[in-house]
Amino acid sequence: MPDEAEPHARTWMAFGAHLDIWGRKLLPVVQQDLANIAMAIARFEPVSMLVRPNDMARASELLNGSRVELIDQMVDDFWVRDSGPVFVTNQQAQKAAVDFNFNGWGKKQKHAHDAKVAALVASRVGAPRLKTSLVLEGGGIEVDGHGTAIITESCVLNDNRNPGMSKAQFERELKRLLGLKKIIWLPGIKGKDITSLYQTPPEN
């Protein structure tokens, strides 16, 4: 798995702001923000944006005249970094897409459509999909591109993602998938936010 700062061929986004989450007042603001981000990125590289059918008119309006590719696809939210595949390459520069079985941040949110995003993106780009039993989010992993990763125990060694899995089992599979040599574990604090990731505890 390369470092995030490495050059890449395309950015994937989702026009997935949901009324139930943002409300009527904030929804158009968030949609405008997503469009602005997409257009800014599209100045430098291709952008593909997944758009729910009932949002296509709004997305087309905001992105009219831009180079952003709009793809008709049901999504639950817009966090493609978490729901989408993690791309990896081998020594022959061949790419593959790891599908980490996104489950709505530990079943905290509807995710039936987002659970299919990794497979969809892999298919669209023609990358083999690497399947695994691990459940986690792409944004839950930090790598340096040279074989070292940072990850939190409270996120991945959590019953809402990988029940009964030991740290050794998780490490073995993650190293296989991402070409890792070393994993630095942060303890984190379970149940403190939507992702179960590390959060500083409040002072007494």
MOFENMO-V152624 format. One record per residue. SS is DSSP state (hx for helix, st for strand, lp for the rest). NEAR is the number of other ideal C-beta (glycine too) atoms within 12 Angstrom. Layout:
SS | NEAR
SS | NEAR
This chain:
lp | 37
lp | 24
lp | 20
lp | 19
lp | 10
lp | 15
lp | 13
lp | 21
lp | 19
st | 27
st | 30
st | 41
st | 42
st | 42
st | 43
lp | 40
lp | 34
lp | 29
hx | 19
hx | 14
hx | 19
hx | 20
hx | 13
hx | 14
hx | 9
hx | 16
hx | 22
hx | 20
hx | 16
hx | 27
hx | 33
hx | 21
hx | 20
hx | 37
hx | 33
hx | 20
hx | 26
hx | 36
hx | 24
hx | 19
hx | 25
hx | 24
lp | 15
lp | 15
lp | 19
st | 21
st | 33
st | 31
st | 43
st | 40
st | 34
lp | 28
hx | 18
hx | 15
hx | 33
hx | 20
hx | 17
hx | 26
hx | 37
hx | 21
hx | 18
hx | 29
lp | 32
lp | 14
lp | 11
lp | 23
lp | 21
lp | 34
st | 27
st | 31
st | 30
st | 21
lp | 34
lp | 26
lp | 40
lp | 31
lp | 38
lp | 37
lp | 31
hx | 36
hx | 28
hx | 40
hx | 43
lp | 42
lp | 38
st | 44
st | 38
st | 34
st | 25
lp | 16
lp | 7
lp | 7
lp | 11
lp | 14
st | 25
st | 27
st | 32
st | 36
lp | 36
lp | 44
lp | 34
lp | 44
lp | 33
hx | 28
hx | 33
hx | 32
hx | 20
lp | 23
lp | 27
lp | 21
lp | 30
lp | 17
lp | 27
hx | 38
hx | 29
hx | 25
hx | 44
hx | 41
hx | 27
hx | 30
hx | 37
hx | 27
hx | 18
hx | 22
hx | 25
lp | 13
lp | 28
st | 20
st | 29
st | 31
lp | 20
lp | 29
lp | 21
lp | 35
lp | 36
lp | 43
lp | 44
hx | 38
hx | 24
hx | 39
lp | 38
st | 28
st | 32
lp | 22
lp | 22
lp | 15
lp | 18
st | 22
st | 33
st | 23
st | 41
st | 33
hx | 28
hx | 29
hx | 43
hx | 43
lp | 33
lp | 34
lp | 18
lp | 25
lp | 35
lp | 31
lp | 18
lp | 11
lp | 23
lp | 14
hx | 19
hx | 13
hx | 19
hx | 36
hx | 26
hx | 18
hx | 27
hx | 40
hx | 25
hx | 20
hx | 33
hx | 39
lp | 26
lp | 29
lp | 18
st | 18
st | 30
st | 19
st | 23
st | 22
lp | 21
lp | 25
lp | 20
lp | 23
lp | 19
lp | 20
lp | 19
lp | 23
lp | 35
lp | 34
lp | 32
lp | 23
lp | 19
lp | 11
lp | 14
lp | 7
lp | 4
lp | 3
